[in-house]
Amino acid sequence: MTRFAWRRINTVDAPGRSRARHEAWLASRLCCVLRFDEDQAIDARVEQIVELI
């Protein structure tokens, strides 16, 4: 897929999936949402999960 095609997918007006639509959906959740936005060691992720529960 070309860069242009990815840009079309990531716009709010594009049908189907988009980062903006996904972020809006996550923000509307009433439950806890655990995000992993960066590359982390497994131990660090497990620690975050254990702290949450």
C-alpha positions in Angstrom: 0.0 0.0 0.0 1.3 3.4 -0.9 1.9 6.3 1.6 -1.0 8.2 -0.1 -3.3 5.3 0.5 -2.4 5.1 4.2 -3.0 8.9 4.6 -6.5 8.4 3.1 -7.2 5.6 5.7 -6.1 7.8 8.6 -8.4 10.7 7.9 -11.6 11.2 9.8 -13.7 11.2 6.7 -12.4 7.9 5.4 -14.9 5.1 5.7 -13.9 2.2 8.0 -10.8 2.3 10.2 -9.0 5.5 11.2 -6.7 6.5 14.1 -8.9 9.4 14.9 -12.1 7.3 15.0 -10.3 4.7 17.1 -9.0 7.3 19.6 -12.6 8.7 19.9 -14.0 5.3 20.6 -11.3 4.7 23.3 -12.1 8.0 24.9 -15.8 7.1 25.1 -15.1 3.9 27.1 -16.4 3.9 30.7 -14.0 1.1 31.7 -10.2 1.4 32.3 -8.2 1.3 29.1 -4.6 0.2 29.4 -2.5 1.6 26.6 0.8 0.4 25.3 1.9 3.3 23.0 5.6 2.6 23.2 7.9 -0.3 22.9 8.5 -1.7 26.4 10.0 -4.9 27.9 7.5 -7.6 28.8 8.3 -7.1 32.5 7.4 -3.5 32.3 4.1 -4.3 30.6 3.3 -7.0 33.2 4.0 -4.6 36.0 1.5 -2.1 34.5 -1.1 -4.8 34.2 -0.7 -6.0 37.7 -0.9 -2.4 39.0 -4.2 -1.9 37.2 -5.8 -5.1 38.5 
